[in-house]
Each structure stands twice: as C-alpha cells, then as structure tokens.
Amino acid sequence: MPDWLNEMERGSRGIVAALVQVAFVIVNGVIIFGGAMMIRVKLWGLAFAAAILAMINFGNCCCVIGMPIGIWSVIILNMVDVRQAFANNQ
C-alpha cells in the first residue's frame, strides 16, 4: 500500500480514533433527537441546532445527505409561521 494509505490506516486505530467516533455518535444522536422534535413541533432551539449539526457532520460522509437537508431545515425553521407554531406548541 502507498505510504499515505498506511498512515491513514494507523490513524484509524487507538484511543483518539475511538473518542472521535464517540463524539460523532453523540452528534448523530442529537441530530436524530432534534429531528424528532421537529416532527413534534417542539423545542425550536434543539431542532435548529440539529439542522446546523446535520450540515457540518463530516463523520462517515454524513454531510453528503445532511448538507441539503440541513439547509432546507434551517430555511423552514426560520419562517415566521413555523416559529409561531413552535411557540404555540411549547
């Protein structure tokens, strides 16, 4: 294998790699929970944070799907009637 590929393989093991993956598990959990709150029209702040996290979640290439969905979510969540619906449902 080329040297750069060997170096990448070495970097994918160990405590640092495990901690990075745990961090992405937590980020993905927040995204899922925020999406559930979006569906229930509750906790606007968490829903908005989940949309932002979906856009910047680059672990395991999740940003490929998360970027367009996150942008769409941010646009929708910032509409006046949507914010009022969240406020009325609190």
C-alpha positions as semicolon CSV with decimal commas, in nm:
position;residue;x (nm);y (nm);z (nm)
1;M;0,000;0,000;0,000
2;P;0,112;0,358;-0,051
3;D;0,261;0,539;0,248
4;W;-0,031;0,780;0,281
5;L;-0,277;0,492;0,296
6;N;-0,068;0,316;0,561
7;E;-0,062;0,638;0,764
8;M;-0,440;0,673;0,733
9;E;-0,488;0,316;0,850
10;R;-0,263;0,375;1,153
11;G;-0,463;0,688;1,240
12;S;-0,790;0,496;1,236
13;R;-0,694;0,296;1,544
14;G;-0,638;0,384;1,904
15;I;-0,796;0,595;2,174
16;V;-0,810;0,917;1,971
17;A;-0,997;0,748;1,686
18;A;-1,236;0,590;1,936
19;L;-1,303;0,926;2,103
20;V;-1,370;1,090;1,767
21;Q;-1,619;0,818;1,680
22;V;-1,790;0,852;2,019
23;A;-1,820;1,226;1,954
24;F;-1,987;1,157;1,620
25;V;-2,225;0,909;1,782
26;I;-2,330;1,185;2,021
27;V;-2,366;1,436;1,735
28;N;-2,578;1,189;1,538
29;G;-2,793;1,126;1,846
30;V;-2,856;1,500;1,881
31;I;-2,946;1,519;1,511
32;I;-3,193;1,233;1,544
33;F;-3,348;1,374;1,861
34;G;-3,367;1,722;1,706
35;G;-3,539;1,573;1,401
36;A;-3,794;1,406;1,626
37;M;-3,859;1,741;1,796
38;M;-3,904;1,898;1,452
39;I;-4,170;1,642;1,368
40;R;-4,346;1,707;1,701
41;V;-4,308;2,087;1,656
42;K;-4,137;2,123;1,994
43;L;-3,806;2,267;2,113
44;W;-3,725;2,502;1,823
45;G;-3,371;2,562;1,951
46;L;-3,285;2,193;1,954
47;A;-3,440;2,145;1,611
48;F;-3,233;2,436;1,476
49;A;-2,915;2,304;1,639
50;A;-2,980;1,962;1,485
51;A;-3,018;2,123;1,140
52;I;-2,684;2,300;1,181
53;L;-2,515;1,984;1,307
54;A;-2,654;1,789;1,010
55;M;-2,482;2,034;0,777
56;I;-2,141;2,011;0,943
57;N;-2,143;1,642;1,037
58;F;-1,849;1,513;0,833
59;G;-1,807;1,183;1,014
60;N;-1,851;0,889;0,776
61;C;-1,954;1,127;0,493
62;C;-2,290;1,206;0,654
63;C;-2,260;1,564;0,528
64;V;-2,341;1,444;0,174
65;I;-2,703;1,390;0,278
66;G;-2,700;1,623;0,577
67;M;-2,598;1,938;0,388
68;P;-2,907;1,975;0,167
69;I;-3,143;1,855;0,441
70;G;-2,980;2,086;0,696
71;I;-3,005;2,387;0,465
72;W;-3,369;2,310;0,392
73;S;-3,441;2,269;0,764
74;V;-3,276;2,598;0,856
75;I;-3,479;2,780;0,590
76;I;-3,805;2,621;0,705
77;L;-3,734;2,669;1,075
78;N;-3,672;3,041;1,021
79;M;-4,013;3,101;0,859
80;V;-4,235;3,319;1,075
81;D;-4,534;3,082;1,074
82;V;-4,313;2,786;1,165
83;R;-4,160;2,976;1,458
84;Q;-4,511;3,070;1,573
85;A;-4,618;2,707;1,552
86;F;-4,324;2,606;1,772
87;A;-4,403;2,889;2,016
88;N;-4,771;2,788;2,035
89;N;-4,686;2,423;2,092
90;Q;-4,448;2,485;2,385
